[in-house]
Amino acid sequence: LAVGSPDRLILDPSRVLSEGEQTAVALADFLTEIGLNEQSLGIIFDDPVNSFDHIRKEKIAKRLAEEANTRQVIIFTHDILFTHHLAEAAISQKVDFTAATISIDPDKKIPGYVNRTVFPYEHYEKASAKQARKYLEEARMLAGSPQMEKLELGIGSLRAAYEDFIQRHIFNDVVGRWREQIKATALSHIYFDEELVKEIEEHYSFLSRYEKGHSHSPEFHETPLNIDLLQEEIAEFDRITRTYKKAALEYREQKSKEKKRIFS
């Protein structure tokens, strides 16, 4: 890229290049510079994809994941789509990664609240039920405030597990929260059980009472959060999801048989 020439007025790049082009040049220059450095020092990026389209965001995510094979890479971003691409790239390249959201503390009302249970990527949501059980077991070994923190994390994970189940099973993964594609062909295989859906809604609403960022109803104080409550809610989640999956499988197998019969 040449901005100006010997026989022309040489302009400041900022007067010629767009914000996205300037960021691209700066990022390329930085990655080249650290590539020439023999030390594998860690690097930190703050919103490296401003003004980029989704194609370039995905390419940059892959490039940064590659860099994580040789050094620690820390990335701060407000871009939800970019976080999805980063997680996809890390998993495809088998790079270990830890993710979290940072927001205003719902209790203290100050910035810097780190939530390790919420992150805009399906990998985290699919593992939510397992994570809830992990927090339950950790809570059994604690008491007081440390125990309550684990129980609240378990509640948050269980809520995320319900959200993932609703997306991937109730709506048959037609629309994904962190992806652009819509699986229209999956619409005809959606199985809807009103009773089970009502149970899901009731348990999800109940769990929401214990979210720090939610206003608690008077009933909340009558049912304090404890180990038994989280254990019961996990058991209910297992029962509801197991029952739904079995019924949905039978429904889809029946539809498949009917379709074969029509075209045979």
WOQUIKA-V165298 format. One record per helix or strand of 2 or more residues. SS is the DSSP state (2 for helix, 1 for strand). FROM is the first residue (numbers start at 1). LEN is the number of residues. If there is no record, write none. Layout:
# WOQUIKA-V165298
{{SS/FROM/LEN} {SS/FROM/LEN}}
This chain:
# WOQUIKA-V165298
{{2/13/4} {2/19/18} {1/43/4} {2/54/14} {1/73/4} {2/80/13} {1/101/4} {1/111/5} {2/122/5} {2/128/13} {2/144/27} {2/184/6} {2/194/15} {2/218/5} {2/227/37}}
